[in-house]
Amino acid sequence: CMQFVCKFFCIAIVIFLCSCAESDKEKSERYMNESSKKLFKDASIELKKGNYTKAIALLEAMETKYPFGTYSNQTHLYLMYAYAKNGDESLSLSSISKFMSTNADHDNIDYVHFLDGYVRVNMARNPVLNFLGIDTYDRNPQQKLNALEKFLFLLNDYPDSVYAKDAQLLCYKLKHDFARLE
């Protein structure tokens, strides 16, 4: 019982701190006077540090100010990754869909397909339930099925991709979850 109270208290603190954060619009506007090179460099540094909120603000400012610039495609790739790591799955999927429709022959399209499946796997998870130690294998099977389809597509169309091994491992885990449902 004491563990549950402690975990609940931690969750309440996180929710409180998130509600105090400044809006995304304010964050993006702060960087509007920066050059594309500086924005991209700063965003890259923040991504490497794991500061996804700040990286997103920098990348969104860059996307707004320099939509067709030198760093445009890489900005989109970083942004979809940062959204995913920040827990903004719907924004990540939207960015992924937009990128796929405009850059179907991009050199890193295999990464985009992998990220699409990865985001859907994360959507099927519930971090609160995982934190509380509750097994979530039977939660949101449709997202898991969508993720499996994305990974199988990657494995079929890009078998030599550097992401193929990870996609194969995630397919195995998803199939294991589906087997547990039966």
C-alpha positions in Angstrom: 0.0 0.0 0.0 2.9 2.4 0.8 4.5 1.7 -2.6 1.2 2.7 -4.3 1.0 5.9 -2.3 4.6 6.8 -3.2 4.1 6.1 -6.9 0.8 8.1 -6.8 2.7 11.0 -5.2 5.4 10.9 -7.8 2.8 11.0 -10.6 1.1 13.9 -9.0 4.4 15.9 -8.9 5.1 15.2 -12.5 1.6 16.3 -13.6 2.0 19.5 -11.5 5.4 20.3 -13.0 4.2 19.7 -16.6 1.3 22.2 -16.0 3.8 24.9 -15.1 5.7 24.6 -18.3 5.6 27.4 -20.9 3.6 26.9 -24.0 5.1 25.5 -27.2 4.3 28.7 -29.1 6.2 30.8 -26.6 9.2 28.4 -26.9 9.2 28.5 -30.7 8.9 32.2 -30.9 11.9 32.7 -28.7 14.2 31.3 -31.4 12.8 33.1 -34.4 15.8 35.5 -34.8 18.4 32.7 -35.0 20.1 31.5 -38.2 19.2 28.1 -39.6 22.8 26.9 -38.9 22.6 27.9 -35.3 19.1 26.5 -34.8 20.1 23.2 -36.3 23.3 23.0 -34.3 21.5 23.8 -31.0 18.7 21.4 -31.8 21.2 18.6 -32.5 22.9 19.3 -29.2 19.6 19.2 -27.3 18.6 15.9 -29.0 21.9 14.4 -27.9 21.4 15.6 -24.4 17.9 14.1 -24.3 16.3 17.5 -23.8 13.5 16.8 -26.3 11.2 19.7 -25.3 13.9 22.3 -26.0 14.9 20.4 -29.2 11.3 20.5 -30.4 11.0 24.2 -29.8 14.2 24.8 -31.8 13.2 22.5 -34.6 9.7 23.9 -34.8 11.2 27.4 -35.1 13.5 26.2 -37.8 10.6 24.5 -39.6 8.6 27.7 -39.5 11.3 30.1 -40.4 13.2 27.9 -43.0 10.7 25.4 -44.4 12.7 24.8 -47.6 16.2 25.4 -46.3 19.4 23.4 -46.4 18.4 21.5 -43.2 14.7 21.0 -44.1 14.6 17.2 -44.4 16.9 16.5 -41.5 14.8 18.9 -39.4 11.8 16.8 -40.2 13.6 13.6 -39.3 14.8 15.1 -36.0 11.4 16.5 -35.2 9.5 13.2 -35.7 12.1 11.5 -33.5 11.9 14.3 -30.8 8.1 14.1 -30.8 8.3 10.3 -30.3 10.8 10.5 -27.5 8.9 13.3 -25.8 5.7 11.2 -25.8 3.9 13.2 -28.5 3.0 10.2 -30.5 0.2 11.8 -32.5 2.5 14.7 -33.6 5.2 12.2 -34.4 2.8 10.1 -36.6 1.6 13.2 -38.3 5.2 14.3 -39.1 6.0 10.7 -40.3 3.0 10.7 -42.6 3.9 14.1 -44.0 7.5 13.1 -44.6 6.5 9.8 -46.3 4.2 11.5 -48.7 6.7 14.2 -49.7 10.0 12.2 -49.5 9.1 8.6 -50.5 12.5 8.1 -52.1 14.6 9.7 -49.3 17.8 7.9 -48.3 16.5 7.5 -44.7 13.0 6.3 -45.6 13.7 3.0 -43.9 14.3 4.8 -40.7 11.0 6.6 -41.1 9.2 3.3 -41.6 10.9 1.9 -38.5 10.0 5.0 -36.4 6.4 4.7 -37.6 6.2 1.2 -36.1 8.1 2.1 -33.0 5.8 5.0 -32.3 2.8 2.7 -32.7 4.3 0.2 -30.2 4.7 3.0 -27.7 1.1 4.1 -28.2 0.1 0.6 -27.2 2.0 0.9 -24.0 0.7 2.7 -20.9 3.6 4.2 -18.9 1.5 4.7 -15.8 0.4 1.0 -15.7 4.0 -0.1 -16.5 5.2 2.1 -13.6 2.7 0.5 -11.3 4.0 -3.0 -12.4 0.8 -4.0 -14.3 1.4 -6.1 -17.4 0.0 -4.4 -20.5 0.4 -7.1 -23.1 -3.4 -7.2 -23.7 -3.8 -3.4 -24.0 -4.6 -1.7 -27.4 -4.1 -4.6 -29.7 -5.0 -2.5 -32.8 -1.9 -0.3 -32.3 0.2 -3.4 -31.9 -1.2 -4.8 -35.1 -0.5 -1.6 -36.9 3.1 -1.6 -35.6 3.6 -5.2 -36.7 2.4 -4.3 -40.2 4.9 -1.4 -40.3 7.8 -3.6 -39.2 6.9 -6.4 -41.7 6.7 -3.8 -44.4 10.2 -2.6 -43.5 11.5 -6.1 -43.4 10.0 -7.0 -46.8 10.9 -3.8 -48.6 14.2 -2.9 -46.9 15.7 -6.3 -45.7 19.2 -4.8 -45.6 18.3 -1.8 -43.6 20.2 -1.1 -40.4 16.9 -1.1 -38.7 15.9 -4.6 -39.9 17.3 -6.4 -36.9 15.5 -4.2 -34.4 12.3 -4.5 -36.5 12.6 -8.3 -36.4 13.0 -8.3 -32.6 10.0 -6.0 -32.2 8.0 -8.3 -34.5 8.9 -11.2 -32.3 7.8 -9.4 -29.2 4.5 -8.3 -30.8 3.7 -11.8 -32.0 4.4 -13.0 -28.5 1.9 -10.5 -27.1 -0.7 -11.7 -29.7 -0.1 -15.3 -28.7 -0.7 -14.4 -25.1 -4.1 -13.0 -26.1 -5.3 -16.3 -27.4 
